[in-house]
Amino acid sequence: PMALAYSIIFGFGYGAAMEAGMSLSSSYFGRTDYPKIMGISMVFSILGSAGAPIAGAIYDSTKSYSMAFVLTIIAALVGLISMVLVRPPLHPSLRDGGKN
């Protein structure tokens, strides 16, 4: 029963997060830039999904997950710094003086 409850809660949460992220991206960047933004972000998502096998390989070679955790923390910090330093885009309706 706990695994079923977890699956249901995780499914709703993950589905809602994906939908909110896609909706936010289109509202934030506009319809014309949305495909480019989603394409770029999906590349990083796919690369991130390789983390578990890489962590397993690190454990197999070192008998410790310490290096995997350090690499994960470094990647998270790089992402955090990037998010803090990036400037918000100008909404498409404001680019051409509101003529759209």
C-alpha distances in whole Angstrom, upper triangle without the diagonal:
4,5,5,6,9,10,11,12,14,15,17,18,20,21,23,24,26,27,28,30,32,33,34,36,38,39,40,42,43,43,45,44,40,40,42,39,36,38,39,35,33,36,34,31,31,33,30,28,30,29,26,29,32,30,29,33,34,32,33,37,36,34,33,31,33,35,32,31,35,35,32,33,37,35,33,37,39,36,37,40,41,39,41,44,44,46,44,46,48,47,48,50,52,53,56,57,54,56,53
4,5,5,6,9,10,10,12,14,15,16,18,20,21,22,24,26,27,28,30,31,32,34,36,37,38,40,41,41,44,42,38,38,40,37,34,36,36,33,31,33,32,28,29,31,28,25,28,26,24,26,29,27,26,30,31,29,31,34,34,31,29,27,30,32,29,28,31,32,29,30,33,32,30,33,35,33,33,37,38,36,38,41,41,43,41,43,46,44,46,48,50,51,54,55,53,54,51
4,5,5,6,9,10,10,12,14,15,16,18,20,21,22,24,25,26,28,30,31,32,34,36,36,38,39,39,41,40,36,36,37,35,32,33,34,30,29,30,29,26,26,28,25,22,24,24,21,23,26,24,24,27,29,27,28,32,32,29,28,26,28,30,27,26,30,30,27,28,32,30,28,32,34,32,32,36,36,34,37,40,39,42,40,42,44,43,45,47,48,49,52,53,51,53,50
4,5,5,6,9,10,10,12,14,15,16,18,20,21,22,24,26,27,28,30,31,33,34,36,37,38,38,40,39,35,35,37,35,31,33,34,30,29,31,30,26,27,29,26,23,26,25,23,25,28,27,26,30,31,30,31,35,35,32,31,29,31,33,30,29,32,32,29,31,34,32,30,34,35,33,33,37,37,35,38,41,40,42,40,41,44,42,44,45,47,48,51,52,50,52,48
4,5,5,6,8,10,11,12,14,15,17,18,20,21,22,24,26,27,28,30,32,33,34,36,37,37,40,38,34,35,36,34,31,33,34,30,29,31,30,26,27,29,26,24,27,26,24,27,29,28,28,31,32,31,32,36,36,33,32,29,31,33,30,28,32,32,28,30,33,31,29,32,34,32,32,35,36,33,36,39,38,40,38,40,42,40,42,44,46,47,50,50,48,50,47
4,5,5,6,8,10,10,12,14,15,16,18,20,21,22,24,25,26,28,30,31,32,34,35,35,38,36,32,33,34,31,28,30,31,27,26,28,26,23,24,26,23,21,23,22,20,23,26,24,24,28,29,27,29,32,32,30,28,25,28,29,26,25,28,28,25,26,29,27,25,29,31,28,28,32,32,30,33,36,35,37,36,37,40,39,40,42,44,45,48,49,47,49,46
4,6,5,6,9,10,10,12,14,15,16,18,20,21,22,24,25,27,28,30,31,32,34,33,36,34,30,30,32,30,26,28,29,25,24,26,25,21,22,24,21,19,22,21,20,22,25,24,24,27,28,27,29,32,32,30,29,26,29,30,26,25,29,28,25,27,30,27,26,29,31,28,29,32,32,30,33,36,35,37,35,36,39,37,39,41,43,44,46,48,46,47,44
4,6,5,6,9,10,11,12,14,15,16,18,20,21,22,24,26,27,28,30,32,32,32,35,33,30,30,32,30,26,28,29,26,24,27,26,23,24,26,24,21,25,24,23,25,28,27,27,31,32,31,33,36,36,34,32,29,32,33,29,28,31,31,27,29,32,29,27,31,32,29,30,33,33,31,33,36,35,37,35,36,38,36,38,39,41,43,45,46,44,46,42
4,5,5,6,9,10,11,12,14,15,16,18,20,21,22,24,26,27,28,30,31,31,34,32,29,29,31,28,26,28,28,25,24,27,25,22,23,25,22,21,24,23,22,25,27,26,27,30,31,30,32,35,35,33,31,28,30,31,28,26,29,29,25,26,29,27,25,28,30,27,27,31,30,28,30,34,33,34,32,34,36,34,36,38,39,41,44,44,42,44,41
4,6,5,6,8,10,10,12,14,15,16,18,20,21,22,24,25,26,28,29,29,32,30,27,27,28,26,23,25,25,22,20,23,22,18,20,22,19,17,20,20,19,22,24,23,24,27,28,27,29,32,32,30,28,25,27,28,24,23,26,26,22,23,26,24,22,25,27,24,24,28,28,26,28,31,30,32,30,32,34,33,35,36,38,39,42,43,41,43,40
4,5,5,6,8,10,11,12,14,15,17,18,20,21,23,24,25,27,28,27,30,29,25,25,27,24,21,23,24,21,19,22,21,18,19,22,19,17,21,21,20,23,25,24,25,28,29,29,31,34,34,33,31,28,30,30,26,26,29,28,24,26,28,25,24,27,28,25,26,29,29,26,29,32,31,32,30,31,34,32,33,35,37,38,41,42,40,41,38
4,6,5,6,9,10,11,12,14,15,16,18,20,21,22,24,26,26,26,29,28,24,25,27,24,21,24,25,22,20,24,23,19,21,24,21,20,23,23,23,26,28,27,28,31,32,32,34,37,37,35,33,30,32,32,29,28,30,29,26,27,29,27,25,28,29,25,26,29,29,26,29,31,30,31,29,30,32,30,32,33,35,36,39,40,38,39,36
4,5,5,6,9,10,10,12,14,15,16,18,20,21,22,24,25,25,28,27,23,24,25,23,20,23,23,20,19,22,21,17,20,22,19,18,22,21,21,24,26,25,26,30,30,30,32,35,35,33,31,28,29,30,26,25,27,26,23,24,26,24,21,24,25,22,22,26,25,23,25,28,27,28,26,28,30,28,30,32,33,35,38,38,36,38,35
4,5,5,6,9,10,10,12,14,15,16,19,20,21,22,24,24,26,24,21,21,23,20,17,19,20,16,15,18,17,14,16,18,16,15,18,18,18,21,23,23,24,27,28,28,30,32,33,32,29,26,28,28,24,23,26,24,21,22,24,21,19,23,23,20,21,24,23,21,24,27,26,27,25,26,29,27,29,31,33,33,36,37,36,37,34
4,5,5,6,9,10,11,12,14,15,17,18,20,21,22,22,24,23,19,20,22,19,16,19,20,17,16,19,18,15,17,20,18,17,21,21,21,24,26,26,27,30,31,31,33,35,36,35,33,29,31,31,27,27,29,27,24,25,27,24,22,25,26,22,23,27,25,23,26,28,27,28,25,26,28,26,27,29,31,32,35,36,34,35,32
4,5,5,6,8,10,10,12,14,16,16,18,20,21,21,24,22,19,20,22,19,17,20,21,17,17,21,20,17,19,22,20,19,23,23,23,26,28,28,29,32,33,33,35,38,38,37,35,31,32,32,29,27,30,28,25,26,27,25,22,25,26,22,22,26,24,22,24,27,25,26,23,24,26,24,26,27,29,30,33,34,32,34,30
4,5,5,6,9,10,10,12,14,15,16,18,19,20,22,21,17,18,20,17,15,17,18,14,14,18,16,14,17,19,17,17,20,20,21,24,25,25,27,30,30,31,33,35,35,34,32,28,29,29,26,24,26,25,21,22,24,21,18,21,22,18,18,22,21,18,21,23,22,23,21,22,24,22,24,26,28,29,32,33,31,33,30
4,6,5,6,9,10,11,13,14,15,16,18,17,20,18,15,15,17,14,12,14,15,12,12,15,15,12,14,17,15,15,19,19,20,23,24,25,27,29,30,31,33,35,35,35,32,29,30,29,26,25,27,25,22,23,24,21,19,22,22,18,19,22,21,18,22,24,22,23,21,21,23,22,23,25,27,28,30,32,30,32,28
4,5,5,6,8,10,11,12,14,16,16,16,19,18,14,15,17,15,12,16,17,14,14,18,18,15,17,20,19,19,23,23,24,27,28,29,30,33,33,34,36,38,39,38,36,33,34,33,30,29,31,29,25,26,28,24,22,25,25,21,22,25,23,20,23,25,23,23,21,21,22,20,21,23,25,26,29,30,28,29,26
4,6,5,6,8,10,10,12,14,15,16,19,17,14,16,18,15,13,17,17,14,15,19,18,16,19,21,20,20,24,24,25,28,29,29,31,34,34,35,37,39,39,39,36,33,33,33,30,28,30,28,25,25,26,23,21,23,23,19,20,22,21,18,20,23,20,21,18,18,20,18,20,21,23,25,27,28,26,28,25
4,5,5,6,9,10,10,12,13,14,17,15,12,13,15,11,10,13,14,11,12,15,14,13,16,18,17,18,21,21,23,26,26,27,29,31,31,33,35,37,37,37,34,31,31,30,27,26,27,25,22,23,23,20,18,20,20,16,17,20,18,15,18,20,17,18,16,16,18,17,18,21,22,23,26,27,25,27,24
4,5,5,6,9,10,11,11,11,14,12,9,10,12,10,8,11,13,10,11,15,15,13,16,19,18,19,22,23,25,27,28,29,31,33,33,35,37,38,39,39,37,33,34,33,29,29,30,28,24,25,26,22,21,23,22,19,20,22,20,17,20,22,19,19,16,16,18,16,17,19,21,22,24,26,24,25,22
4,5,5,6,8,10,10,11,14,13,10,12,14,12,11,15,16,14,15,18,18,17,20,22,21,22,26,26,28,31,31,32,34,36,37,38,40,42,42,42,40,36,37,36,32,31,33,30,27,28,29,25,23,25,25,21,21,24,21,18,21,23,20,19,16,16,17,14,15,17,19,20,23,24,22,23,20
4,6,5,6,8,10,11,14,13,10,13,14,11,11,15,15,13,15,18,18,17,20,22,21,22,25,26,28,30,31,31,34,36,36,37,40,41,41,41,39,35,35,34,31,30,31,29,26,26,26,23,21,23,22,18,18,20,18,15,18,19,16,16,13,13,14,12,14,16,17,19,22,22,21,23,20
4,5,5,6,8,9,11,9,7,10,11,8,8,12,12,10,12,15,15,15,18,20,19,21,24,24,27,29,29,30,33,34,34,36,39,40,40,40,38,34,35,33,30,29,30,28,25,25,25,22,20,22,21,17,18,19,17,14,17,18,15,15,12,11,13,11,13,15,17,17,20,21,20,22,19
4,5,5,5,6,9,8,5,9,11,9,9,13,14,13,14,17,18,18,20,22,22,23,27,28,30,32,32,33,36,37,38,39,42,43,43,44,41,38,38,37,34,33,34,31,28,29,29,26,24,26,24,21,21,23,20,18,20,21,17,17,13,12,13,10,11,13,15,16,18,20,18,19,16
4,6,6,8,11,10,9,12,14,12,12,16,17,16,18,21,21,20,23,25,25,26,29,30,32,35,35,36,38,40,40,42,44,45,45,46,43,39,40,38,35,34,35,33,30,30,30,27,25,26,25,22,22,23,20,18,20,20,17,16,12,11,11,8,10,11,13,14,17,18,16,18,15
4,6,9,11,10,9,13,13,10,12,15,15,14,17,19,19,19,22,24,23,25,28,29,31,34,33,34,37,38,38,40,43,43,43,44,41,38,38,36,34,32,32,30,28,28,27,24,23,23,22,19,19,20,17,14,16,17,14,12,8,7,9,7,9,11,12,13,16,17,16,18,16
4,7,8,6,6,10,10,8,10,13,13,13,16,18,18,19,21,23,23,25,28,28,31,33,33,34,37,38,38,40,42,43,43,44,42,38,38,36,34,33,33,30,28,28,28,24,23,24,22,19,20,20,17,15,17,17,13,12,9,7,8,6,7,10,11,11,14,16,15,17,15
4,6,6,6,10,11,10,12,14,15,15,17,20,21,21,23,25,26,27,30,31,34,36,35,37,39,41,41,43,45,46,46,47,45,41,41,40,37,36,36,34,31,32,31,28,27,28,26,23,23,24,21,19,21,21,17,16,12,10,9,7,6,8,11,11,13,15,13,15,12
4,6,5,8,10,10,11,13,15,16,17,19,21,21,23,25,26,27,30,31,34,35,36,37,40,41,41,43,45,46,47,48,46,42,42,41,38,37,38,35,33,33,33,29,29,30,28,25,26,27,23,22,24,24,20,19,16,13,13,10,8,11,14,13,15,17,15,16,12
4,6,7,8,10,11,13,14,16,17,19,21,21,23,25,26,28,30,32,34,36,36,37,40,41,41,44,45,46,47,48,46,43,43,41,38,38,38,35,33,34,33,29,29,30,28,25,26,27,23,22,24,24,20,19,16,13,13,11,8,11,14,12,14,17,16,15,12
4,6,5,6,9,10,11,12,14,16,17,18,20,22,23,25,27,28,31,33,32,34,37,37,38,40,42,43,44,45,43,39,39,37,35,34,34,31,30,30,29,26,25,26,24,21,23,23,19,18,21,20,16,16,14,11,11,10,9,12,14,13,15,18,17,18,15
4,5,5,6,8,10,10,12,14,16,16,18,20,21,22,25,26,29,30,31,32,35,36,36,38,40,41,42,43,41,37,38,36,33,33,33,30,28,29,28,25,24,25,23,20,22,23,19,18,21,21,17,17,14,12,13,12,11,14,16,15,18,20,19,20,17
4,6,5,6,9,10,10,12,15,15,16,18,20,21,23,25,28,29,29,31,33,34,35,37,39,40,41,42,40,37,37,35,32,33,33,30,28,29,28,25,25,26,24,21,23,24,21,20,23,23,19,19,17,15,17,15,14,17,20,18,20,23,22,22,19
4,6,5,6,9,10,11,13,14,16,17,19,20,22,24,27,28,28,30,32,33,33,36,38,38,39,40,39,35,36,33,31,31,31,28,26,27,26,23,23,24,22,19,21,22,18,18,21,20,17,17,16,14,16,15,14,18,19,18,20,23,23,23,20
4,5,5,6,9,10,11,12,14,16,17,19,21,22,25,27,26,28,31,31,32,34,36,37,37,39,36,33,33,31,28,28,28,25,23,24,23,20,20,21,19,16,18,19,15,14,18,17,14,15,13,12,14,14,14,17,19,17,20,23,22,23,21
4,5,5,6,9,10,10,12,14,15,16,19,20,23,24,25,26,29,30,30,33,34,35,36,37,35,32,32,30,27,27,28,25,23,24,24,20,20,22,20,17,19,20,17,16,20,20,17,18,16,15,17,17,17,20,21,21,23,26,25,26,23
4,6,5,7,9,10,11,13,14,16,18,20,22,23,23,26,28,28,29,32,33,34,35,36,35,31,32,30,27,27,28,25,23,25,24,20,20,22,20,17,20,21,18,18,21,21,18,20,18,17,20,19,19,22,24,22,25,28,27,28,25
4,5,5,7,9,10,11,13,15,16,18,21,22,22,24,26,27,27,30,32,32,33,34,32,29,30,27,25,25,25,22,20,22,20,17,18,19,17,14,17,18,15,15,18,18,15,17,16,16,19,19,19,23,24,22,25,28,27,28,26
4,5,5,6,9,10,11,13,15,16,19,21,20,22,25,25,26,28,30,31,31,32,30,27,27,25,23,23,23,20,18,19,19,15,15,17,15,12,15,16,13,13,17,17,15,17,16,16,19,19,20,23,24,23,26,28,28,29,27
4,5,5,6,8,10,11,13,15,17,19,19,21,23,24,25,27,28,29,31,31,30,26,27,25,22,23,24,20,18,21,20,16,17,19,17,15,18,20,17,16,20,21,18,20,20,19,22,22,22,26,27,26,29,31,30,32,29
4,5,5,6,9,10,11,14,16,17,17,19,22,22,23,25,27,27,29,30,28,25,26,24,21,22,22,19,17,20,19,15,16,19,16,14,18,19,16,17,21,21,19,21,21,20,24,24,24,28,29,27,30,33,32,34,31
4,5,5,6,9,10,11,15,16,15,17,20,20,21,23,25,25,26,28,26,22,23,21,18,18,19,15,14,16,15,11,12,15,13,11,14,16,13,14,18,18,17,19,19,20,23,24,25,28,29,28,31,33,33,34,32
4,5,5,6,9,10,13,15,15,16,19,20,20,22,24,25,26,27,25,22,23,21,18,18,19,16,14,16,16,13,13,16,15,12,15,18,16,16,19,20,19,21,21,21,25,25,26,29,30,29,32,35,34,35,32
4,5,5,7,10,12,13,13,15,17,18,19,21,23,24,25,26,25,22,23,21,18,19,20,17,15,18,18,14,15,19,17,15,19,21,19,19,23,23,22,25,24,24,28,28,28,31,33,32,35,37,36,38,35
4,5,5,8,11,11,11,13,15,16,17,19,20,21,22,24,22,19,20,18,15,16,17,14,13,16,15,12,13,16,15,13,17,19,17,18,22,22,21,24,24,25,28,29,29,33,34,33,36,38,38,39,36
4,5,6,9,10,10,11,14,15,16,18,20,21,21,22,20,17,18,16,13,14,15,12,10,13,13,10,11,14,13,12,15,17,16,17,20,21,21,24,24,25,28,29,30,33,34,33,36,39,38,40,37
4,5,7,9,10,11,13,14,15,17,19,20,21,22,20,17,19,17,14,15,17,14,12,15,16,13,14,18,17,15,18,21,20,20,23,25,24,27,27,27,31,31,32,35,36,36,39,41,40,42,39
4,6,6,6,9,10,11,12,14,16,17,18,19,18,15,17,15,12,14,16,13,12,15,16,13,15,18,17,17,20,22,21,22,25,26,26,29,29,30,33,33,34,38,39,38,41,43,43,44,41
4,6,5,6,9,10,10,12,14,15,16,17,15,12,14,12,9,10,12,10,8,12,13,11,12,16,16,15,18,20,20,21,24,25,25,28,29,30,33,34,35,39,39,39,42,44,43,45,43
4,5,5,6,9,10,10,12,14,15,15,14,11,14,13,9,11,14,12,11,14,16,14,15,18,19,18,21,23,23,24,27,28,28,32,32,33,37,37,38,41,42,42,45,47,46,48,45
4,5,5,6,9,10,10,12,14,14,14,12,15,14,10,13,16,13,13,17,18,16,18,21,21,21,23,26,25,26,29,31,30,34,34,35,39,39,40,43,44,43,47,49,48,50,47
4,5,5,6,9,10,11,12,13,13,10,13,11,8,11,13,10,11,14,15,14,16,19,18,19,22,23,23,25,27,28,29,32,33,34,38,38,40,43,44,43,46,48,48,49,47
4,5,5,6,9,10,10,11,9,7,9,8,5,8,11,9,9,13,14,13,15,18,18,19,21,23,24,25,27,29,29,33,34,35,39,39,41,44,45,44,47,49,49,51,48
4,5,5,6,9,10,10,9,8,11,11,9,11,14,13,13,16,18,17,19,22,22,23,25,27,27,28,31,32,33,36,37,38,42,42,44,47,48,47,50,52,52,54,51
4,5,5,6,9,9,10,10,12,11,9,13,15,13,14,18,18,18,20,22,23,23,26,28,28,29,32,33,33,37,38,39,43,43,45,48,49,48,51,53,53,55,52
4,5,5,6,8,7,7,9,7,7,10,11,11,12,15,16,16,18,20,21,22,24,26,26,28,30,31,32,36,37,38,42,43,45,48,48,47,51,53,53,55,52
4,5,5,5,5,5,8,8,8,11,13,13,14,16,18,18,20,22,23,24,26,28,29,30,32,34,34,38,39,41,45,45,47,50,51,50,53,55,55,57,54
4,6,6,8,9,12,12,11,14,16,16,17,20,21,21,23,25,26,27,29,31,32,33,35,37,37,41,42,43,47,48,49,53,53,52,56,58,57,59,57
4,6,8,10,12,11,11,15,16,15,17,20,20,21,23,25,25,27,29,30,31,33,35,36,37,41,42,44,47,48,50,53,53,52,56,58,58,60,57
4,5,8,9,9,10,13,13,14,16,18,19,20,22,24,25,26,28,29,30,32,34,35,36,40,42,43,47,48,50,53,53,53,56,58,58,60,58
4,7,9,10,11,13,15,16,17,19,20,22,23,25,26,28,29,31,32,34,35,37,38,42,43,45,48,49,51,54,55,54,58,59,59,61,59
4,5,7,8,10,11,13,14,16,17,19,20,22,23,25,26,28,29,30,32,34,35,39,40,42,46,47,49,52,52,51,55,57,56,59,56
4,6,5,6,9,10,11,12,14,15,16,18,20,21,22,24,26,27,29,30,32,35,36,38,42,43,45,48,48,48,51,53,53,55,53
4,5,5,6,9,10,11,12,14,15,17,18,20,21,22,24,26,27,29,30,34,35,38,41,43,45,48,48,47,51,52,52,55,53
4,5,5,6,9,10,10,12,14,15,16,18,20,21,22,24,26,27,28,32,34,36,40,41,43,46,46,45,49,51,51,53,51
4,5,5,6,9,10,11,12,14,15,17,18,20,21,23,24,26,27,31,32,34,38,39,41,44,44,43,47,48,48,50,48
4,5,5,6,9,10,10,12,14,15,16,18,20,21,22,24,26,29,30,33,36,37,40,43,43,42,46,47,47,50,47
4,5,5,6,9,10,11,12,14,15,16,18,20,21,22,24,28,30,32,36,37,39,42,42,42,45,47,47,49,47
4,5,5,6,9,10,11,12,14,15,16,18,20,21,22,26,28,30,34,35,37,40,40,39,43,44,45,47,45
4,5,5,6,9,10,11,12,14,15,16,18,20,21,25,26,28,32,33,35,38,38,37,41,43,43,45,43
4,5,5,6,9,10,10,12,14,15,16,18,20,23,25,27,31,32,35,38,37,37,41,42,42,45,43
4,5,5,6,9,10,11,12,14,15,16,18,22,24,26,30,31,34,37,36,36,39,41,41,44,42
4,5,5,6,9,10,11,12,14,15,16,20,22,24,27,29,31,34,34,33,37,38,39,41,39
4,5,5,6,9,10,11,12,14,15,19,20,22,26,27,30,33,32,32,36,37,37,40,38
4,5,5,6,8,10,10,12,14,18,19,22,26,27,30,33,32,32,36,37,37,40,38
4,5,5,6,9,10,11,12,16,18,20,24,26,28,31,30,30,33,35,35,38,36
4,6,5,6,9,10,11,14,15,18,21,23,25,28,28,27,31,32,33,35,33
4,5,5,6,9,10,13,15,18,21,23,26,28,27,27,31,32,32,35,33
4,5,5,6,9,12,14,17,21,23,26,28,27,27,30,31,32,35,34
4,5,5,6,10,12,14,18,20,22,25,24,24,27,29,29,32,31
4,6,6,9,10,12,16,18,21,23,22,22,26,27,27,30,29
4,6,8,10,13,17,19,22,24,23,23,27,27,28,31,30
4,6,10,12,16,18,21,24,22,21,25,26,27,30,29
4,6,9,12,15,18,20,19,18,22,23,24,26,26
4,6,9,12,15,17,15,15,19,19,20,23,23
4,7,9,12,14,13,13,17,17,18,21,20
4,6,9,11,10,10,14,15,15,18,17
4,6,8,7,6,10,11,12,14,14
4,5,5,7,10,11,10,12,11
4,5,5,7,9,8,10,8
4,6,7,7,5,7,6
4,6,5,5,8,8
4,6,7,9,9
4,6,6,7
4,6,8
4,6
4
